[in-house]
Amino acid sequence: MTRYRIVPERSTVTIDARSNVHPIHSETAGLEGHVELDLGAGGAVDPVAGAAGTLSLPVSRLRSGNRLEDRELQRRIDARRYPTISGALDAIEPAGDDGRYRVSGTVTFRGVARPHTDEMTIRAVDDRTLSLSGRSRFDVREWGMEPPRVLVLRVEPEVDVAVDIVAVAEA
């Protein structure tokens, strides 16, 4: 399998949450990690070869633009004790003919690991570069976190998380 290193400055995580006052949006670069897979003819992922990978994001990078909300989020996450959100890729299978794949793995947040499966689009940008993108909805209560509350602001427990990853083949 070919190992592709995630390029942190070109890979982003977007988190969208809802509250009773206004939407909350956070976008940050800085994803780190790698993915291992093989590409077949035409740049499609070879699911028979398998896939593996890891990624992580420092919790300190999560910012909404509102210092009060950000401070409460860091407190609820317990960022000093759990400084990263991480994921591990375990399996991949085709989900269509257009570069969509069903990926399975584990998401670890606040020290709690949970299995997760969803779709991602994976495509070869060139012979050394991959683009991976996907979107999932998570309920933070599954990881033992109560949604933030600041004064009258109450954040809903479900958040939408999108990743746009650029990875380059290692020598």
N, CA, C and O of each residue as an XYZ file, in Angstrom:
684
protein
N       0.831     -1.182      0.000
C       0.000      0.000      0.000
C       0.878      1.249      0.000
O       1.981      1.260      0.545
N       0.361      2.279     -0.618
C       1.055      3.558     -0.631
C       0.617      4.366      0.583
O      -0.566      4.422      0.919
N       1.585      4.984      1.225
C       1.299      5.826      2.390
C       1.276      7.284      1.942
O       2.228      7.778      1.338
N       0.172      7.961      2.247
C      -0.007      9.368      1.915
C      -0.042     10.169      3.217
O      -0.805      9.851      4.129
N       0.787     11.207      3.297
C       0.834     12.068      4.474
C      -0.162     13.216      4.306
O      -0.183     13.881      3.270
N      -0.977     13.440      5.321
C      -1.926     14.558      5.301
C      -1.147     15.863      5.402
O      -0.261     16.001      6.246
N      -1.477     16.813      4.543
C      -0.822     18.119      4.531
C      -1.639     19.050      5.432
O      -2.705     19.509      5.021
N      -1.167     19.340      6.652
C      -1.968     20.091      7.628
C      -2.450     21.455      7.148
O      -3.600     21.823      7.390
N      -1.591     22.202      6.476
C      -1.977     23.552      6.050
C      -2.975     23.554      4.889
O      -3.542     24.599      4.569
N      -3.194     22.406      4.261
C      -4.150     22.313      3.148
C      -5.354     21.440      3.498
O      -6.188     21.167      2.636
N      -5.453     20.998      4.760
C      -6.523     20.097      5.184
C      -7.337     20.774      6.284
O      -6.789     21.227      7.289
N      -8.652     20.836      6.080
C      -9.491     21.585      7.003
C     -10.590     20.726      7.622
O     -11.032     19.723      7.063
N     -11.004     21.172      8.801
C     -12.164     20.626      9.491
C     -13.140     21.777      9.668
O     -12.763     22.853     10.132
N     -14.386     21.551      9.300
C     -15.448     22.540      9.486
C     -16.482     21.935     10.414
O     -16.932     20.807     10.210
N     -16.856     22.687     11.432
C     -17.866     22.227     12.378
C     -18.993     23.239     12.390
O     -18.774     24.433     12.596
N     -20.200     22.750     12.167
C     -21.388     23.595     12.216
C     -22.317     23.065     13.287
O     -22.665     21.885     13.302
N     -22.714     23.958     14.185
C     -23.643     23.607     15.261
C     -24.772     24.627     15.251
O     -24.668     25.696     14.649
N     -25.842     24.269     15.927
C     -26.989     25.164     16.027
C     -27.226     25.505     17.494
O     -26.938     24.710     18.389
N     -27.747     26.683     17.715
C     -28.111     27.086     19.066
C     -29.470     27.771     19.017
O     -30.028     27.993     17.942
N     -29.994     28.101     20.187
C     -31.269     28.801     20.231
C     -31.123     30.282     19.876
O     -32.126     30.984     19.746
N     -29.878     30.771     19.716
C     -29.642     32.177     19.407
C     -29.136     32.380     17.979
O     -29.635     33.249     17.264
N     -28.153     31.586     17.561
C     -27.548     31.762     16.241
C     -26.782     30.504     15.848
O     -26.470     29.675     16.703
N     -26.475     30.354     14.550
C     -25.635     29.223     14.146
C     -24.201     29.436     14.629
O     -23.751     30.567     14.810
N     -23.499     28.329     14.831
C     -22.101     28.382     15.259
C     -21.281     27.685     14.188
O     -21.572     26.555     13.794
N     -20.249     28.380     13.726
C     -19.425     27.862     12.634
C     -17.957     27.962     13.030
O     -17.500     28.995     13.518
N     -17.233     26.881     12.814
C     -15.799     26.859     13.077
C     -15.117     26.152     11.916
O     -15.543     25.079     11.487
N     -14.064     26.761     11.419
C     -13.279     26.124     10.357
C     -11.815     26.296     10.697
O     -11.363     27.398     11.008
N     -11.079     25.203     10.636
C      -9.667     25.270     10.979
C      -8.851     24.321     10.117
O      -9.316     23.252      9.719
N      -7.641     24.735      9.845
C      -6.666     23.853      9.201
C      -5.871     23.185     10.314
O      -6.018     23.548     11.481
N      -5.049     22.234      9.977
C      -4.168     21.636     10.955
C      -4.378     20.158     11.196
O      -3.800     19.599     12.128
N      -5.192     19.511     10.379
C      -5.316     18.053     10.507
C      -3.962     17.416     10.229
O      -3.249     17.825      9.313
N      -3.619     16.426     11.018
C      -2.364     15.704     10.825
C      -2.656     14.215     10.728
O      -3.683     13.740     11.213
N      -1.752     13.488     10.104
C      -1.895     12.045     10.031
C      -1.506     11.498      8.672
O      -0.740     12.111      7.929
N      -2.054     10.324      8.363
C      -1.740      9.669      7.094
C      -2.884      8.734      6.700
O      -3.750      8.399      7.508
N      -2.857      8.333      5.449
C      -3.766      7.309      4.948
C      -2.948      6.359      4.081
O      -2.057      6.782      3.345
N      -3.263      5.070      4.178
C      -2.579      4.062      3.372
C      -3.612      3.357      2.523
O      -4.578      2.799      3.043
N      -3.407      3.382      1.206
C      -4.291      2.694      0.277
C      -3.605      2.583     -1.067
O      -2.573      3.209     -1.311
N      -4.189      1.782     -1.930
C      -3.661      1.643     -3.287
C      -4.707      2.118     -4.277
O      -5.909      1.948     -4.071
N      -4.224      2.718     -5.356
C      -5.099      3.159     -6.429
C      -4.993      2.191     -7.586
O      -3.901      1.745     -7.941
N      -6.128      1.869     -8.168
C      -6.158      0.999     -9.335
C      -6.180      1.820    -10.607
O      -5.833      3.001    -10.613
N      -6.593      1.177    -11.679
C      -6.684      1.847    -12.967
C      -7.667      3.007    -12.879
O      -8.716      2.903    -12.243
N      -7.315      4.102    -13.520
C      -8.204      5.257    -13.546
C      -8.220      6.054    -12.255
O      -9.031      6.968    -12.109
N      -7.342      5.729    -11.312
C      -7.256      6.488    -10.072
C      -8.253      6.097     -9.005
O      -8.351      6.775     -7.983
N      -9.003      5.011     -9.216
C      -9.968      4.559     -8.206
C      -9.239      3.802     -7.102
O      -8.232      3.137     -7.347
N      -9.761      3.913     -5.887
C      -9.192      3.188     -4.755
C      -9.421      1.698     -4.958
O     -10.511      1.277     -5.347
N      -8.397      0.908     -4.695
C      -8.508     -0.553     -4.767
C      -8.938     -1.067     -3.399
O      -8.097     -1.205     -2.511
N     -10.244     -1.357     -3.201
C     -10.714     -1.773     -1.877
C     -10.207     -3.157     -1.460
O     -10.172     -3.469     -0.270
N      -9.816     -3.980     -2.425
C      -9.303     -5.316     -2.111
C      -7.965     -5.207     -1.374
O      -7.653     -6.037     -0.521
N      -7.187     -4.191     -1.703
C      -5.878     -3.999     -1.064
C      -6.028     -3.536      0.378
O      -5.074     -3.606      1.153
N      -7.220     -3.063      0.746
C      -7.449     -2.582      2.107
C      -7.065     -1.124      2.246
O      -6.582     -0.495      1.305
N      -7.288     -0.612      3.419
C      -6.944      0.775      3.705
C      -6.743      0.924      5.204
O      -7.322      0.187      6.002
N      -5.920      1.881      5.568
C      -5.676      2.197      6.965
C      -5.313      3.670      7.042
O      -4.972      4.292      6.036
N      -5.388      4.209      8.219
C      -4.986      5.600      8.373
C      -5.321      6.140      9.737
O      -6.085      5.546     10.499
N      -4.731      7.282     10.027
C      -5.014      7.988     11.266
C      -5.051      9.479     10.977
O      -4.416      9.965     10.041
N      -5.806     10.189     11.796
C      -5.770     11.640     11.724
C      -6.009     12.190     13.111
O      -6.612     11.534     13.960
N      -5.531     13.403     13.332
C      -5.746     14.048     14.621
C      -5.833     15.553     14.424
O      -5.277     16.119     13.483
N      -6.556     16.178     15.351
C      -6.704     17.627     15.342
C      -6.573     18.114     16.777
O      -7.299     17.648     17.655
N      -5.654     19.048     17.029
C      -5.567     19.622     18.368
C      -6.849     20.396     18.697
O      -7.288     21.233     17.908
N      -7.438     20.121     19.843
C      -8.672     20.787     20.274
C      -8.463     22.296     20.372
O      -9.400     23.065     20.159
N      -7.256     22.719     20.690
C      -6.964     24.150     20.838
C      -7.178     24.931     19.548
O      -7.290     26.156     19.581
N      -7.235     24.238     18.413
C      -7.430     24.920     17.127
C      -8.901     25.250     16.845
O      -9.196     26.020     15.931
N      -9.811     24.679     17.616
C     -11.237     24.911     17.394
C     -11.602     26.331     17.818
O     -11.454     26.688     18.987
N     -12.072     27.132     16.883
C     -12.434     28.520     17.146
C     -13.700     28.880     16.375
O     -13.836     28.554     15.196
N     -14.630     29.561     17.060
C     -15.863     30.013     16.409
C     -15.839     31.506     16.108
O     -16.687     32.007     15.370
N     -14.858     32.223     16.685
C     -14.809     33.665     16.520
C     -15.422     34.402     17.710
O     -15.340     35.628     17.788
N     -16.027     33.672     18.624
C     -16.608     34.254     19.828
C     -15.826     33.704     21.019
O     -15.920     32.517     21.332
N     -15.051     34.569     21.687
C     -14.162     34.107     22.757
C     -14.911     33.437     23.909
O     -14.433     32.455     24.477
N     -16.073     33.963     24.248
C     -16.853     33.393     25.345
C     -17.309     31.969     24.996
O     -17.194     31.054     25.812
N     -17.827     31.796     23.774
C     -18.255     30.466     23.319
C     -17.066     29.515     23.232
O     -17.165     28.354     23.628
N     -15.942     30.008     22.715
C     -14.752     29.168     22.575
C     -14.232     28.707     23.934
O     -13.845     27.549     24.092
N     -14.221     29.607     24.910
C     -13.757     29.251     26.255
C     -14.658     28.180     26.870
O     -14.173     27.236     27.493
N     -15.976     28.335     26.691
C     -16.909     27.340     27.235
C     -16.754     26.004     26.525
O     -16.827     24.953     27.162
N     -16.540     26.032     25.216
C     -16.323     24.791     24.471
C     -15.070     24.077     24.979
O     -15.096     22.869     25.213
N     -13.974     24.821     25.150
C     -12.732     24.218     25.645
C     -12.942     23.614     27.032
O     -12.402     22.551     27.340
N     -13.721     24.289     27.861
C     -14.008     23.779     29.202
C     -14.829     22.504     29.132
O     -14.527     21.534     29.827
N     -15.877     22.493     28.287
C     -16.743     21.305     28.169
C     -15.982     20.112     27.602
O     -16.191     18.975     28.024
N     -15.111     20.375     26.658
C     -14.306     19.294     26.080
C     -13.287     18.783     27.104
O     -12.860     17.630     27.041
N     -12.905     19.644     28.038
C     -11.827     19.365     28.985
C     -10.522     19.240     28.195
O      -9.827     18.226     28.239
N     -10.225     20.329     27.466
C      -9.120     20.352     26.516
C      -7.754     20.080     27.136
O      -6.870     19.552     26.462
N      -7.568     20.424     28.384
C      -6.265     20.143     29.017
C      -6.070     18.647     29.199
O      -4.963     18.131     29.043
N      -7.142     17.962     29.527
C      -7.069     16.517     29.740
C      -7.124     15.736     28.430
O      -6.486     14.692     28.294
N      -7.896     16.253     27.459
C      -8.069     15.585     26.159
C      -7.708     16.572     25.050
O      -8.601     17.162     24.441
N      -6.425     16.760     24.778
C      -5.989     17.820     23.858
C      -6.207     17.551     22.367
O      -6.017     18.455     21.553
N      -6.603     16.321     21.986
C      -6.790     16.037     20.558
C      -8.074     15.254     20.309
O      -8.568     14.517     21.163
N      -8.583     15.449     19.113
C      -9.654     14.620     18.562
C      -8.964     13.760     17.515
O      -8.208     14.281     16.695
N      -9.207     12.458     17.527
C      -8.497     11.606     16.577
C      -9.443     10.625     15.889
O     -10.553     10.366     16.353
N      -8.972     10.101     14.791
C      -9.725      9.113     14.039
C      -8.784      8.063     13.484
O      -7.611      8.326     13.219
N      -9.329      6.866     13.314
C      -8.561      5.769     12.719
C      -9.417      5.126     11.636
O     -10.573      4.781     11.879
N      -8.861      4.967     10.459
C      -9.532      4.328      9.333
C      -9.231      2.842      9.363
O      -8.069      2.442      9.429
N     -10.286      2.012      9.313
C     -10.111      0.562      9.377
C     -10.500     -0.161      8.089
O      -9.897     -1.177      7.741
N     -11.518      0.364      7.374
C     -12.031     -0.346      6.197
C     -12.588      0.639      5.187
O     -12.981      1.755      5.528
N     -12.613      0.202      3.938
C     -13.144      1.026      2.858
C     -13.814      0.127      1.833
O     -13.327     -0.967      1.547
N     -14.932      0.586      1.279
C     -15.601     -0.145      0.200
C     -16.280      0.851     -0.731
O     -16.665      1.935     -0.293
N     -16.435      0.504     -2.010
C     -17.064      1.424     -2.948
C     -18.511      1.730     -2.549
O     -19.234      0.867     -2.052
N     -18.912      2.992     -2.782
C     -20.296      3.401     -2.512
C     -20.938      3.972     -3.767
O     -22.059      4.480     -3.724
N     -20.235      3.888     -4.871
C     -20.738      4.399     -6.145
C     -19.620      4.402     -7.160
O     -18.488      4.019     -6.860
N     -19.944      4.836     -8.368
C     -18.961      4.856     -9.453
C     -18.245      6.191     -9.579
O     -17.422      6.375    -10.475
N     -18.552      7.117     -8.693
C     -18.060      8.477     -8.853
C     -17.044      8.885     -7.779
O     -16.976     10.058     -7.409
N     -16.262      7.939     -7.283
C     -15.254      8.253     -6.282
C     -15.766      8.274     -4.857
O     -15.060      8.702     -3.944
N     -16.998      7.810     -4.661
C     -17.550      7.746     -3.307
C     -17.245      6.378     -2.693
O     -17.354      5.340     -3.345
N     -16.861      6.416     -1.416
C     -16.516      5.193     -0.701
C     -17.161      5.224      0.678
O     -17.345      6.285      1.274
N     -17.491      4.063      1.160
C     -17.997      3.918      2.527
C     -16.783      3.584      3.380
O     -16.155      2.541      3.197
N     -16.453      4.473      4.313
C     -15.284      4.283      5.158
C     -15.730      4.009      6.591
O     -16.709      4.579      7.071
N     -15.005      3.138      7.254
C     -15.318      2.770      8.641
C     -14.075      2.909      9.488
O     -12.955      2.680      9.032
N     -14.299      3.287     10.723
C     -13.182      3.427     11.645
C     -13.664      3.806     13.024
O     -14.785      3.489     13.421
N     -12.807      4.485     13.739
C     -13.080      4.869     15.117
C     -12.774      6.344     15.306
O     -11.740      6.837     14.857
N     -13.685      7.045     15.976
C     -13.471      8.444     16.343
C     -13.266      8.484     17.857
O     -14.069      7.944     18.617
N     -12.178      9.134     18.282
C     -11.896      9.277     19.709
C     -11.980     10.751     20.077
O     -11.278     11.592     19.517
N     -12.854     11.043     21.030
C     -13.118     12.409     21.475
C     -13.317     12.363     22.983
O     -14.101     11.557     23.485
N     -12.620     13.212     23.694
C     -12.714     13.256     25.157
C     -12.347     11.900     25.787
O     -12.893     11.526     26.825
N     -11.432     11.181     25.161
C     -10.982      9.907     25.697
C     -11.910      8.741     25.441
O     -11.650      7.632     25.908
N     -12.998      8.968     24.701
C     -13.981      7.924     24.407
C     -13.889      7.583     22.920
O     -13.973      8.470     22.070
N     -13.714      6.293     22.607
C     -13.628      5.830     21.216
C     -14.966      5.230     20.801
O     -15.532      4.400     21.513
N     -15.468      5.659     19.636
C     -16.731      5.150     19.107
C     -16.539      4.783     17.637
O     -15.889      5.514     16.889
N     -17.110      3.640     17.225
C     -17.046      3.288     15.799
C     -17.907      4.250     14.991
O     -18.916      4.765     15.473
N     -17.488      4.476     13.759
C     -18.247      5.370     12.881
C     -18.064      4.929     11.434
O     -16.972      4.530     11.027
N     -19.139      5.005     10.668
C     -19.111      4.694      9.235
C     -19.870      5.776      8.490
O     -20.949      6.185      8.919
N     -19.320      6.239      7.387
C     -19.998      7.218      6.541
C     -19.319      7.246      5.173
O     -18.351      6.523      4.936
N     -19.833      8.081      4.285
C     -19.260      8.183      2.942
C     -18.206      9.269      2.849
O     -18.277     10.300      3.518
N     -17.219      9.005      1.992
C     -16.198      9.988      1.641
C     -15.996      9.936      0.136
O     -16.196      8.903     -0.503
N     -15.604     11.054     -0.401
C     -15.180     11.111     -1.799
C     -13.658     11.129     -1.794
O     -13.031     11.959     -1.136
N     -13.081     10.201     -2.539
C     -11.624     10.100     -2.627
C     -11.249     10.129     -4.097
O     -11.756      9.347     -4.900
N     -10.350     11.046     -4.436
C      -9.918     11.103     -5.838
C      -8.444     11.449     -5.927
O      -7.892     12.136     -5.068
N      -7.832     10.965     -6.969
C      -6.435     11.284     -7.231
C      -6.383     12.635     -7.927
O      -7.004     12.825     -8.973
N      -5.647     13.568     -7.351
C      -5.461     14.887     -7.963
C      -4.404     14.780     -9.047
O      -4.547     15.334    -10.137
N      -3.347     14.060     -8.727
C      -2.286     13.741     -9.684
C      -1.657     12.428     -9.219
O      -2.217     11.756     -8.353
N      -0.514     12.051     -9.773
C       0.054     10.747     -9.434
C       0.627     10.665     -8.019
O       1.001      9.577     -7.583
N       0.710     11.795     -7.281
C       1.247     11.784     -5.912
C       0.298     12.384     -4.866
O       0.604     12.368     -3.674
N      -0.846     12.911     -5.305
C      -1.713     13.667     -4.405
C      -3.137     13.128     -4.393
O      -3.715     12.842     -5.442
N      -3.696     12.991     -3.186
C      -5.087     12.576     -3.020
C      -5.901     13.703     -2.406
O      -5.395     14.515     -1.632
N      -7.177     13.729     -2.774
C      -8.149     14.610     -2.145
C      -9.206     13.714     -1.498
O      -9.769     12.841     -2.158
N      -9.473     13.928     -0.218
C     -10.481     13.147      0.508
C     -11.439     14.136      1.160
O     -10.997     15.074      1.824
N     -12.733     13.943      0.983
C     -13.695     14.841      1.629
C     -14.913     14.051      2.075
O     -15.338     13.092      1.429
N     -15.453     14.485      3.193
C     -16.630     13.830      3.731
C     -17.302     14.692      4.777
O     -16.742     15.677      5.257
N     -18.523     14.296      5.119
C     -19.324     15.043      6.085
C     -20.101     14.040      6.925
O     -20.641     13.068      6.396
N     -20.159     14.274      8.239
C     -20.898     13.404      9.152
C     -21.587     14.251     10.211
O     -21.191     15.383     10.486
N     -22.620     13.674     10.792
C     -23.309     14.304     11.920
C     -23.018     13.479     13.160
O     -23.117     12.252     13.140
N     -22.654     14.166     14.246
C     -22.333     13.527     15.508
C     -23.169     14.136     16.629
O     -23.474     15.329     16.613
N     -23.529     13.316     17.584
C     -24.184     13.783     18.802
C     -23.113     13.737     19.890
O     -22.665     12.656     20.271
N     -22.701     14.899     20.392
C     -21.581     14.962     21.337
C     -21.877     14.237     22.647
O     -20.952     13.891     23.382
N     -23.147     14.003     22.945
C     -23.493     13.282     24.174
C     -23.006     11.836     24.137
O     -22.803     11.224     25.185
N     -22.815     11.278     22.913
C     -22.296      9.914     22.791
C     -20.862      9.798     23.317
O     -20.392      8.700     23.612
N     -20.174     10.936     23.433
C     -18.816     10.969     23.958
C     -18.797     11.564     25.373
O     -17.743     11.964     25.869
N     -19.955     11.618     26.009
C     -20.033     12.082     27.393
C     -19.922     13.573     27.575
O     -19.586     14.035     28.666
N     -20.196     14.348     26.528
C     -20.102     15.807     26.628
C     -21.493     16.422     26.602
O     -22.303     16.123     25.724
N     -21.752     17.265     27.553
C     -22.989     18.044     27.522
C     -22.734     19.265     26.650
O     -21.684     19.896     26.771
N     -23.682     19.614     25.767
C     -23.478     20.765     24.884
C     -23.267     22.052     25.687
O     -23.845     22.225     26.760
N     -22.439     22.946     25.160
C     -22.163     24.203     25.861
C     -23.415     25.062     26.068
O     -24.337     25.074     25.253
N     -23.403     25.774     27.191
C     -24.423     26.781     27.512
C     -23.677     28.008     28.023
O     -22.862     27.918     28.941
N     -23.965     29.143     27.419
C     -23.358     30.395     27.837
C     -24.484     31.406     27.991
O     -25.128     31.779     27.011
N     -24.719     31.845     29.213
C     -25.819     32.763     29.518
C     -27.113     32.176     28.978
O     -27.547     31.124     29.448
N     -27.749     32.833     27.991
C     -29.004     32.301     27.441
C     -28.760     31.394     26.233
O     -29.698     30.776     25.728
N     -27.525     31.308     25.771
C     -27.192     30.500     24.597
C     -27.158     29.016     24.961
O     -26.445     28.610     25.879
N     -27.926     28.222     24.241
C     -27.911     26.766     24.410
C     -27.583     26.135     23.062
O     -28.289     26.342     22.076
N     -26.507     25.370     23.037
C     -26.064     24.725     21.801
C     -26.719     23.351     21.701
O     -26.777     22.609     22.681
N     -27.213     23.018     20.507
C     -27.821     21.713     20.258
C     -26.729     20.634     20.304
O     -25.578     20.920     19.974
N     -27.068     19.403     20.705
C     -26.047     18.358     20.852
C     -25.526     17.781     19.532
O     -24.439     17.204     19.505
N     -26.275     17.926     18.445
C     -25.807     17.383     17.166
C     -25.007     18.430     16.409
O     -25.429     19.578     16.267
N     -23.834     18.008     15.924
C     -22.972     18.889     15.147
C     -22.641     18.226     13.818
O     -22.521     17.004     13.729
N     -22.495     19.044     12.798
C     -22.081     18.562     11.484
C     -20.590     18.843     11.330
O     -20.132     19.969     11.523
N     -19.848     17.804     10.981
C     -18.401     17.917     10.838
C     -18.029     17.536      9.409
O     -18.393     16.462      8.930
N     -17.305     18.421      8.734
C     -16.833     18.145      7.378
C     -15.312     18.190      7.371
O     -14.699     19.026      8.035
N     -14.717     17.286      6.617
C     -13.259     17.310      6.429
C     -12.956     17.423      4.943
O     -13.608     16.792      4.111
N     -11.972     18.225      4.631
C     -11.418     18.327      3.284
C      -9.925     18.139      3.446
O      -9.226     19.003      3.975
N      -9.446     16.994      2.983
C      -8.077     16.566      3.239
C      -7.289     16.499      1.934
O      -7.783     16.008      0.919
N      -6.061     16.999      1.978
C      -5.113     16.822      0.899
C      -3.966     16.002      1.468
O      -3.413     16.337      2.516
N      -3.611     14.928      0.774
C      -2.542     14.034      1.228
C      -1.592     13.753      0.062
O      -2.020     13.591     -1.081
N      -0.310     13.701      0.371
C       0.710     13.451     -0.661
C       1.451     12.151     -0.360
O       1.682     11.809      0.799
N       1.813     11.444     -1.405
C       2.532     10.176     -1.264
C       3.897     10.420     -0.654
O       4.616     11.346     -1.029
N       4.238      9.555      0.308
C       5.567      9.648      0.909
C       6.558      8.907      0.019
O       6.201      7.957     -0.678
N       7.798      9.355      0.057
C       8.838      8.755     -0.789
C       9.162      7.357     -0.325
O      10.014      6.692     -0.914
